[in-house]
Structures are given as structure tokens and as C-alpha cells.
Amino acid sequence: MILINIQKDLHAASGDMTLRLDLHIKPGQLVTLYGSSGAGKTSMLRILSGLLKPEKGTITVNGKVWFDAEKKINLKPQERNIGYVFQDYALFPNMTVLQNLEFGLIKNKDHKIVSELIAIMELGDLQHRKPETLSGGQKQRVALARALVQQPDILLLDEPLSALDVKIRLKLQDHILQAHRKFGLTTILVSHDIGEIHKLSDWVFVLENGELVQEGSPSEVFVNEKISGKFQFKGEVLKIEQEEVVFSVTVLIQNEVVKVIALEAEIKDLKVGDKVIVASKAFNPVIYKID
């Protein structure tokens, strides 16, 4: 169990803000921090990793105190057994893919984890290439593998897929789920993509101006009246077609026919004739069945 109860004064682009959070995260969960830019999501990851120090509060992980302001306990980042994947990859440019992974290997750890991750992340043909020769999706697979090579207890993902196109993003979501389950991780994701959150997450924490304003399963947080988006319209499903790794859902909204790209998880309970809500967040259309 991860118990986080902290307070941190922040200087955001919109002005000064105090991050006040009390979060309980169960072992083995994949949870998402969701909210507008500047809400405190990335700061929360940095605090948990030890890169940012709160003014007040405590952090306890599996019964061990990582941070206690009053008792002046503050474990160093390297003592926290965390894997951190950034949006900008943060790979060593002078090293090959294989060397990047080997660098992250903790001393005296079994080297076979490197070969295992190369297989899981489908990096076999890339392992002797340097980052400058790789695509964005390939670099992100390397960054994820390097974070996992140290066999962390907690994996932190700070919008790792937001800069990638939809096909690559969907493929990498599968890699993240596979790694999360195989290695028994507790994973904390920052994401603005509601479809991605539905596919990956067990639980969602919604942050607003440094405060926790809502939490629940993805369906509880986003469906029906709880949907947060730039627009939302009710319609009827006319057709559902598979297009490679995604699905195209044709929806009649009043007198207009629109097509929405959806993940398999989003359409598994949908059929022609169902009433749905089509909404948008961060320019990504999403679709929800109305019960």
C-alpha cells in the first residue's frame, strides 16, 4: 500500500498554488492522475520519486517510511526503487539500446532481465542501434524497458505516449499493460487521454488546483453526467467496423452522421442501435454507452 499525505507550495504558470493530497494506492494497481495542465500531477510524481521535497506530510510504501517532514526522513531517489518514464525519453545518446538497458541494471542483478525486456518490448532488431536512429515510438519502448530493467516496485509514467500517433500509442499501451502485469508493478500514470485511461487504469484520481476533487474507476469518473470534455452529444450507433488495431463507430447525432475511432475495450459492449454519448477531451473523441 502506498500512503501519500503531503503538502507542497508550487509556482505554476497560472500562479502560486499549494499541492495538498491524501492518496491511498493499493499494491498492483494501475492508477491515473488526471486533470488540467498545472493541476499538480507531474509534481506528485516528482515528490513520490524523491526529486521534489514537500514542506509537510508523510509518504509510506509497503510499511516503510519514505518521507516524514516532522521526523526529517527523506529517502534519496535511488533508495526508493522506482522506475520513471518521461515524455522526452531521457536516453543516453552515445549508447546503443542494449547499452542503455545494461546501464540501468542494478549491480549483481541477473542479466537475463535485459534479454527478457528486449523480447517483451520487441527491441531485438534495434538493440545495437543508437537513439538518434530510432522513431519516437521505438525510443519510448527503450525508455520503458530501461525503467523496468532495475525491477522497480513502482513505475511512474508521465504522459509517455502523448506525442505519438494513435497506432503507435495503442501498441505501446499494450506493452505497458503487459509489463505492469508480468512484473507485478504498482503503476502511476499521468494522462489526458480518456480512451487510454479506460484501457489501462484500475483507478483514477482527478486533481484540480493542487487538490483531489474526485476519485473512482474510469467509468465512475468519466461516464454520462461525469464526462468532462469540450463537447458531448447523444446519438445512436449505426455501424461498428474494425480498422486494423482500432474500431470505427458510425453514430447518428440528430441529423448528422459522425465516425468515432474507438479502442476494443470501449466498444466491447456496444451494438448497432445502442444510445451513446460522444465527447471530446484534448481533441480526442471518446464514446460511451448510455445505460
N, C-alpha and C positions, 0 to 999 in steps of 0.2 A: 504493500500500500504506500502510495506517495501522498503525504500530507503537506500542503503548502498554505501557510498563513503569513503573508508578508505585506509590508508597506514600503513603497519606494517613490520618491519625488522624481519626476521626469520633466525634461524640457522638450516638448514635442513641437512640431511645425506649427500647430494651431495654438501654442502657448503652454504655460506650465500646467502640469497635471500630476495627481498623486495616484499611483497604482496601488489599489487595496484589493487583495484577492485571498479567498479562503477556498481552496480546491482540494478535493479528495479523489484520487485516481486509483482504480483497482489494478492489481497486477495482471498483466496480459492484455489489458485493454488497448485499443487504438482510439485515442480521443483527439478531437479537433478544437483548436482555439479559433473562433470565428468573430468577425467584427470589422468595422471600417478601419481604414488606414489611420494609425495614430492611437488606436484603442488600447495598446499595451501588449499585443500578442507576442511580438518578437522580443520585447523587454522581458516578458515572462520566461521565454526560452533561455535567454541570456542569464537570468537570475538562477534558474534551475541548474544551468551548466556551470555556474561559478564565475562567469565572465562579467557579471554585474552584481553589486552588493546592495541589498536592501538596507534601509535605515532601521526597520523594526521587523520582528517576526521570527518564524522558525520554518525550517524545511526538514522533514523526516522521511527517509526512504527505507522501507522494509525494516523499520525499527531502529535504524541508525540515524543519528542527528547529523545532517549535512551543514545546517546553518542554524545558529541561535544567537540573535543580536545581544541579548542580555548576558549570556554565558560566554560571549566572544568566541563562538565556534564558527568557523568558516572554512570548510574543506576546499582545497585547491581543485581546479578543474580536472587535473589528471588523477585526482583521488576519487572522482565521482562515477567512474565507469559509465560514461555517456558517449554515444555516437551522435555527431551533429552534422547534418547535411544542409548546406547553404544553397541559395538560389544561384549563386555565381560559381558553384563547383569547388573553388579553392583547391585545385590540383597543383602539384608541383610540375611546372612546365619542362624542367630539364630531366624529368624521369619518365620512363615508359609506364604504361598501365600497370604492368606487373610490378615494377619498382615502387609505384605509388602505393600499391596494396601491401607490399612487403614492408614498406616504411611504417605503415600503421600497425604492423604486427607487434604485439607486446612481447617483450623478451621472454624466452623459454616457452612460448605458446607453440602448440603444434602447427607446423607449416601447412598441413593439409587443408586448413580453413581457407587458405588463399586459393587453392585449386578448386575447392568446393564453391566458393563465391564466384570465381571466373565462370564456372559452369552454370550456376543459378542465374547470373546476370548476362549470360551469353556474350562473354568477352573473349572467348578463345581466339578468335581471328584478330583481335585488337590488342592482345596483351603485350606485344613488342613495339607498339606504336606510341608516340608521344601525344599529349593532349591537344597540341596545336593542329594535329591532323584529324581530329575527331569532330563529329557533329555534336550539337547541343544535347541531344538525347543520349548519345554514347558517353559524353562526359558525365552526364548525370548518373548513368549506370555505374561508372567508375567511382564517382563520389559516394554513391550509396554503398558499393562494395567496400570501399576504404573505411567508411564509418562502421561497417559490420565486422571487419576483419579483427578488430580488437574485442569482439564478442561482448558488446555492452549490455547492461541490464535495461537501459533506457535509450531509445532512439528519438532524436529531435529532428523534425523536418520543417524547415522554414520556407514555405511556398516553393518547394523544389521543382515543381513542374509547370509553374505559371508561364514561363517564357517559351514553352514547347508547343508544337502544333498538336491538334486533337488526337491523331492516330498514335503519335509517339507518347503523348500523355497517357492515353488509355493503356498502352503496353507497359509503361513504367508503373502505373497504378497496380497492375497485376504483379510486377516484380516486388513492389513494396508489400503487398498483401502476402505473397509467398514467403518473403524474408521474415515478416512480422510473425507469421505462424510457425515457420520452421525453427526459428531461434528462440521462440517463446518470449518475445520482446514486450515491453510496455512502450508504446509509441505515441508521441505527442506531435501532431501535425498542425501547422498554420496554413489555412487555405481560405480562398474566397469563392471557390468553385463548388456550388451546391451539389451538382452531379457527382463530383469527386468525393465530397463529404459523405453522401449517401452510400457510395460504393465502398468506401474504406472504413468509415467510423462506426464505433460502438456507441460513442457518447460525444456530445457537443457542448462546449462552454462558450457562451456568447458574451463578449466583452464590449463595453461602451464607456468611453472616457475613463478607462482605468478600473472600472467596476464590473463585477459579474452580474449581468442583468437577467440571464436565463440559462438553464441547462436542461439536457434531456437527450433522448435518442434523436437521430436526424429527422425522423418522421414527426416526432413531437415538436421539434423546434421549427421546422420549415413548412409542414403541410397545412393546406387550407388557410384559415384566417391568420396563421402564424407565419405565412410566407412573407419574406422581406425581399422586395425587388422593385425595379424601376417601373414595371408594369405587371398586371396579372389579369388574364381574361379566361372566362369559362367557355368551353367548347365541347365538341363531340368527336370521338375518334372515327375516322372514315377508313383508314388503311394503316397497316403496320408492315413495313418491309425491311429485310436485313440488307445492309450495305457494308460488306466486308466485316470489320470488327464493331460497327455500330448499327443502330436501327433508325430508320426514317419513319416518323409517325405523322400521318396526314390528319389534320384537325380542322373541323369546320367551326369557325368563330363568327357568330352572327351570319353575315352573308359572304364572309371571306374564308378562303381555304389556305392554310399555312402548313409548312412542313417543319418539324422539330427533330433535331438529331438527339437521340437518347441512348443511354447505356442499357445493356441487357437487364441489369438489376432494376432499372427504372420502368421497364415495360413488361416485366415477367408476369404481372397480374392484370395487364391491360388486354382488352379485346375490342374489336370493332363495335361501336355503339356506346362504349363507356363515356361517361361525363368526366371531363378533366379540367384542371387549371393549368394554363401555360403562363409561366412567369419568367422574369429575367433578372439576373444579378451579375454585375460586372460584365455585361454584354453576352452572357451565356444563357440561352433559353433553356428552361427546365420544365418538365411536365409531371403533374401529379394527378392521380386518380382521385375523384371525389367519392367518398364512401356513401 
